[in-house]
Amino acid sequence: MYRFLALILFFSFQAGRLFPQQNVHPQSTHYEWPTDPLVKQKLDKWQDQKFGMIIHWGLYAVPGMIESWALCSEDWIERDSTQSYDDFKKWYWGLSKGFNPVKFNPEQWAKAGKDAGMRYLVFTTKHHDGFCMFDTKQTDFSIAKGPFKNNPRADVAKYVFDAFRKQGFMIGAYFSKPDWHTEYYWWPKYATPDRNNNYDIRKHPWRWNQFKQYTYNQIGELMHNYGAVDLLWLDGGWVRPLETVNEEVRSWGAAIPAWSQDIDMPRIASMAREAQPGLLIVDRTVHGPYENYQTPEQKIPEKQLDHPWESCMTLGNAWGYVPNDQYKSASQVIHSLIEVVAKGGSLLLGVGPRADGTIPEQAVSRLEEIGKWTAVNSAAIYQTRSAPVYNDGNTWFTRSRDGKTKYALVCIKESSVLPLVIEWRGNVPAKGSKMVLIESGKAVKWTSVGNKVKLYLPANLVKRLKTAPALAFSFTAVE
Ligand code: GLC
């Protein structure tokens, strides 16, 4: 009996060494698979898309500052110390009078996204500042009521969604649950010391009910008046039922009020799904039936995950437009995309248009560069699923949906020349399998010893390409 146990232990240890980073498929205790067949179907479709664009566009684009957050009085937030908080708020709200995006060009955005190889969109219909980028009946604090109101495309969200739909994107509405502009969330009677609603909901249930209705109505407008929507991406995870506050929320370091900021998600979700059957709802960090996939932010999970997820990351340093932002290199983005996909997720990359309605040229050219790679290597990324052995060093693995084809994606260190020989461990090709370099469609020579695989790149290819962000290969693997 003990010898048997010792043998099992020995072999599992060896297997761990033979297959580095072999996925142990940790079952998430937090993820709840949807049961509605239409939602499941949409989730599966969404998992095929892999690469999306999140666009932060709102009042903050006017001065070119970080989105919304300066309105909030938490002590980590930097503001000009010569101006009082109240004056700052007045100034910020007043930005709505100068927001006139006369060059509003969602076709340019959609083309840039398409050229990059992106396949789904998430657009900020309303950020925490409460300024609406859609025509809402609930408030005048919107792009459709300011200086842009007489423009035929004043209902901005509609034209953004249309432009991306035309390029075949799945369509997502970002919507912030907290709203720092409505008096139902930040009651002007009291100070606004932090991100939370600023009154005790237990003492003022009427006001909170107004807020619930306000939120319900706005989401209702988005779900009914903007054509087919695939995704409702709800930000502001501190607006949640008190009993769902967990360690993760506490780790944000923000104040947690004694009352429940419950907006009745079941009611919102059933209305939204009645209008948009199969709608994916991403109630970020509020684990449960309305978090259809999880959304780690500005980071990639350490290991492969067995539930649907997406890393959202900025192309520059900020979510929205700020002047002279430093953009990540195409290589960096491609490497992240590869790692994310191999770990079973999708990459949602953040871009911020300027106040005039255009995306900065530098961002556009970065996206184009990314697209040069995704266009020729698409087979190894889109419509793939994760492979049990998903990584060895700089090499990441994916597989086709039917599991018959494996893909190896070898990340090349930025601006270094291509090697003549590539090696990895695990995912040994089946005897006689062709190893095809996807970008050329040509077979390359390979050998294997044990679980070590060696590829020999043709010298003329190395000479021609010199360098590349990554090389992708397809082959049939032994399980
Ligand atoms: C963070 C930011 C928020 C932004 C979001 C996008 O939560 O605080 O402003 O919209 O990331 O993922």
Residues whose N, C-alpha, C, O or C-beta is under 5 A from the ligand:
A	BS01	GLC	E67 C312 W319
